[in-house]
Amino acid sequence: MMDKFKTVLNIFQKQQTSLGFGLVALLTAGGEQIFSSVVFKCPCSGWNFSYGMVFLLVPALALLVLGYIMSNKTWKLFTGLCLRKSKFCNFKYVCASGVVFFQITTTAAVAPVSWIAVALLNGNYFECAMTGVNVTVFTNHLCDGKSPQCQDELYKFPCGRATHVPQSDSNDVLATIRAESQVLGWLLIASIMVFNLLLTCVARCNSPVSYLQLKFWRVYAQRESDLLESYTADHAETLAERNLKSFFQQTPPEPVTTPPNQAWEKISSLYRFSTRDHYYSILHKYVEMCHDPAEARAHRMSSVRSDGPYTANPAVLAFVDEGKMML
């Protein structure tokens, strides 16, 4: 079961990289349709509102949390944060960290917003929830011009169990609720698309690098992430094989060079953009500075290691620390 999950996750990671967030939204939409048709059953009781809202919002919350968990940038930001308590008093640090967290949230919010939008377009959850609302103004709106028992048996409408209300009145009420749900769904989709367009335009308008360099930078960041994962796996296998061979054969271990803790710490921080530098990632900066004496002297007043962002990167460079999603 775990192997199948890893296979699906790998496909998801590759597709997210190559096709963007559109596929994430489509996969979420497909999952919502299956979930709605197989699992969801409106209780047609006093639980209608709670049941419908739980199915509408709780999966979205779970997808949002999953988005945070699967982001590399989340763990780069929070790993070791409790050991840097003094930084909490630095206003610039807190503001820049907030900007980074906002960038993480905009990425993680794709799946939850897709879930809510598709659920509203489908209308099942909203229909069940709204028939359980005990607000007089709203029930009067739904039952305007209907039979006197409409409000009393409103919660039974999704199941078709209303005994004192004509079926035509029940169908009209459900059609009204479903129409309102679909309008809300389209408004949500339109709002998110406009908001995303505005954010993209503002980010590109304030980009410190040209279009073609930005395109190259994206390719480099993805390739570095892929190769880092490959090199890490190969080196770990080599070291483990060396240790096991030395143990079972009772021979001195062969020399294998592994980066020290300090090196791992330095390349695990968040990238900071600077117009003075020409680095495309924190790894690039570490390699250049640690193996080029001239570069090291030029930056002797600053460390490669950053305890977190003091100034936020341009929004257009938010992809630099993303890499592949991880668990």
C-alpha positions in Angstrom: 0.0 0.0 0.0 2.8 2.4 0.9 4.6 1.7 -2.4 1.5 2.5 -4.3 1.1 5.7 -2.4 4.7 6.7 -3.1 4.2 6.0 -6.8 1.1 8.2 -6.9 3.0 10.9 -5.0 5.9 10.8 -7.4 3.6 11.1 -10.4 1.9 14.0 -8.6 5.2 15.8 -8.0 6.4 15.4 -11.6 3.1 16.6 -13.0 2.9 19.5 -10.7 6.3 20.6 -12.0 5.6 20.2 -15.7 2.0 21.2 -16.0 1.6 23.6 -13.0 -1.1 24.0 -10.6 -3.9 23.4 -13.1 -3.4 19.7 -12.8 -3.5 19.9 -9.0 -6.8 21.6 -9.3 -8.2 19.0 -11.7 -7.0 16.1 -9.5 -8.7 17.8 -6.5 -11.9 18.3 -8.5 -11.9 14.7 -9.5 -11.4 13.6 -5.9 -14.3 15.8 -4.8 -16.6 14.3 -7.3 -15.8 10.7 -6.2 -16.0 11.7 -2.6 -19.4 13.4 -3.1 -21.0 10.5 -5.0 -19.6 7.6 -2.8 -19.2 8.9 0.8 -21.6 11.9 1.2 -25.1 11.1 2.5 -27.1 14.0 3.9 -28.7 12.9 7.2 -31.9 15.0 6.6 -32.1 15.8 10.3 -31.0 18.5 12.7 -27.4 17.6 11.7 -27.8 18.9 8.1 -25.9 22.2 8.6 -23.0 20.7 10.5 -22.7 17.7 8.2 -22.7 19.7 5.1 -20.2 22.3 6.3 -17.9 19.6 7.6 -17.8 18.0 4.1 -17.3 21.4 2.5 -14.6 22.9 4.7 -12.8 20.1 6.6 -11.3 18.4 3.5 -10.2 21.8 2.3 -8.4 22.4 5.6 -6.8 19.0 5.4 -5.6 19.8 1.9 -4.2 23.1 3.1 -2.3 21.4 5.9 -1.0 18.8 3.5 0.2 21.6 1.2 2.2 23.1 4.0 3.7 19.7 4.9 4.7 18.9 1.3 6.5 22.3 0.8 10.3 22.3 1.1 10.1 26.0 1.9 8.0 25.3 5.0 10.7 23.2 6.6 13.5 25.5 5.5 11.7 28.3 7.3 10.7 26.4 10.5 13.6 23.9 11.0 15.7 25.2 13.9 13.4 28.2 14.4 13.1 27.5 18.2 16.8 27.8 18.6 16.8 31.4 17.1 14.4 33.0 19.6 16.4 36.2 19.6 15.4 36.7 16.0 11.8 37.1 17.0 12.6 40.5 18.4 13.9 41.6 15.0 11.0 43.4 13.2 12.5 43.0 9.7 13.1 39.3 10.3 9.4 38.7 11.5 8.1 40.7 8.5 10.2 38.9 5.9 9.3 35.5 7.5 5.7 36.5 7.2 6.1 37.3 3.5 7.7 33.8 3.0 4.9 32.2 4.9 2.4 34.0 2.7 4.2 32.7 -0.4 3.9 29.2 1.0 0.2 29.7 1.7 -0.6 30.9 -1.8 1.0 27.7 -3.2 -0.6 25.4 -0.6 -4.1 27.0 -1.1 -4.5 25.7 -4.7 -6.0 22.4 -3.7 -8.3 23.6 -0.9 -9.7 26.4 -3.0 -10.3 23.9 -5.9 -12.1 21.6 -3.5 -14.4 24.3 -2.2 -15.1 25.7 -5.7 -15.9 22.3 -7.2 -18.0 21.4 -4.2 -20.0 24.6 -4.6 -20.5 24.0 -8.3 -21.7 20.5 -7.5 -24.0 21.8 -4.8 -24.6 18.7 -2.7 -22.8 19.9 0.4 -24.2 23.4 0.3 -27.7 22.1 -0.4 -27.6 19.8 2.7 -26.1 22.5 4.9 -28.5 25.3 3.9 -31.6 23.1 4.5 -30.4 22.8 8.1 -30.0 26.6 8.7 -32.3 27.9 11.5 -32.1 31.5 10.5 -35.7 32.9 10.0 -34.7 35.4 7.3 -33.0 32.8 5.2 -35.8 30.2 5.6 -38.4 32.8 4.8 -36.4 33.6 1.6 -36.4 29.9 0.6 -40.0 29.2 1.4 -41.5 32.4 0.1 -44.8 31.5 -1.7 -44.5 27.9 -0.7 -46.8 25.8 1.6 -47.0 26.7 5.3 -45.1 23.5 6.3 -42.1 24.3 4.1 -40.0 25.8 6.9 -40.8 22.9 9.3 -39.8 20.2 6.9 -37.0 22.0 5.1 -34.4 19.6 6.5 -36.1 16.7 4.8 -36.0 18.1 1.3 -32.6 16.7 0.3 -33.8 13.1 0.9 -37.3 13.7 -0.6 -39.0 12.7 2.7 -41.2 15.7 3.2 -44.8 14.5 3.7 -46.7 17.7 4.1 -45.0 19.7 1.3 -45.7 19.3 -2.4 -42.9 17.8 -4.4 -42.9 20.8 -6.7 -42.2 23.1 -3.8 -39.4 20.9 -2.5 -37.8 20.8 -6.0 -38.1 24.6 -6.3 -36.3 25.2 -2.9 -33.5 22.7 -3.8 -33.1 24.3 -7.2 -32.8 27.7 -5.6 -30.2 26.5 -3.1 -28.2 24.7 -5.8 -28.3 27.9 -8.0 -27.0 30.0 -5.1 -24.3 27.4 -4.5 -23.2 27.5 -8.1 -23.1 31.3 -8.2 -20.9 31.3 -5.2 -18.6 28.7 -6.8 -18.2 30.7 -10.0 -17.6 33.9 -8.0 -14.9 32.1 -5.9 -13.2 30.9 -9.1 -13.4 34.3 -10.7 -12.1 36.0 -7.6 -9.1 33.6 -7.2 -8.2 34.0 -10.9 -8.3 37.8 -10.8 -6.3 37.8 -7.5 -3.7 35.4 -9.0 -3.5 37.5 -12.1 -2.9 40.7 -10.0 -0.3 39.0 -7.9 1.5 37.7 -11.0 1.4 41.1 -12.7 2.7 42.9 -9.6 5.5 40.3 -9.1 6.6 40.5 -12.7 6.3 44.3 -12.8 8.8 44.5 -9.8 11.1 41.7 -11.1 14.8 42.5 -10.7 15.7 40.1 -13.5 14.7 39.9 -17.2 12.2 37.4 -18.6 14.8 35.1 -20.2 17.0 35.1 -17.1 14.0 34.3 -15.0 13.2 31.4 -17.3 16.7 30.1 -17.1 16.6 30.5 -13.3 13.5 28.3 -13.0 15.2 25.6 -15.1 18.3 25.8 -13.0 16.4 25.6 -9.7 14.5 22.5 -10.8 17.6 20.8 -12.1 19.5 21.5 -9.0 16.7 20.1 -6.9 16.5 16.9 -9.0 20.3 16.4 -8.9 20.6 17.1 -5.2 18.1 14.4 -4.5 19.9 12.0 -6.8 23.4 12.8 -5.4 22.0 12.5 -1.8 20.6 9.1 -2.5 23.8 7.9 -4.2 26.1 9.2 -1.6 24.0 7.8 1.3 24.0 4.4 -0.5 27.8 4.6 -1.0 28.4 5.4 2.7 26.0 2.8 4.0 27.6 0.1 1.7 31.1 1.2 2.9 30.1 0.9 6.6 28.4 -2.5 6.1 31.3 -3.8 4.2 33.8 -2.7 6.9 31.6 -4.2 9.6 31.0 -7.6 8.1 34.6 -8.0 6.7 36.1 -6.5 9.8 38.4 -4.3 7.7 39.3 -0.6 8.1 36.7 1.6 6.3 37.6 3.1 3.0 37.7 7.0 3.0 34.4 8.6 1.9 34.1 12.3 2.0 30.9 13.6 3.4 30.0 17.3 3.9 30.3 18.3 7.6 27.3 19.4 9.7 28.3 23.1 9.1 28.1 22.7 5.4 24.6 21.1 5.6 23.5 23.8 7.9 24.7 26.5 5.5 22.9 25.2 2.4 19.7 24.5 4.3 18.8 28.2 4.9 16.5 30.2 2.7 17.9 32.0 -0.3 18.3 35.8 -0.2 18.4 37.8 -3.4 21.0 40.5 -3.7 21.7 42.7 -6.7 25.5 42.5 -5.9 25.6 38.7 -6.3 25.1 36.4 -9.2 24.0 33.3 -7.3 21.0 31.2 -8.3 20.6 29.4 -5.0 22.0 29.1 -1.5 24.0 26.0 -2.7 25.4 28.0 -5.6 26.5 30.7 -3.2 28.1 28.2 -0.8 30.1 26.5 -3.5 31.3 29.8 -4.9 32.3 31.3 -1.6 33.8 28.3 0.1 36.0 27.3 -2.8 36.9 30.7 -4.2 39.2 32.6 -1.8 38.5 35.9 -3.7 34.8 35.5 -3.3 35.2 34.5 0.4 37.3 37.7 1.0 34.7 39.8 -0.8 32.0 38.5 1.5 34.1 38.1 4.7 31.7 40.5 6.5 28.7 38.2 5.8 28.1 34.5 6.4 26.6 32.1 3.9 24.4 30.7 6.6 21.3 32.8 7.1 19.2 32.3 10.2 16.2 33.3 8.2 15.2 36.1 5.8 15.8 39.6 7.0 14.6 41.1 3.7 12.0 39.2 1.6 13.0 38.1 -1.8 11.2 39.5 -4.8 7.9 37.7 -5.2 8.9 36.6 -8.7 11.7 34.5 -7.2 9.5 32.6 -4.7 10.2 29.4 -6.6 13.9 29.3 -5.7 13.6 27.4 -2.4 10.7 25.3 -3.5 12.4 22.4 -5.2 10.3 19.2 -5.1 7.5 18.7 -2.6 8.4 16.5 0.3 6.8 14.7 3.3 
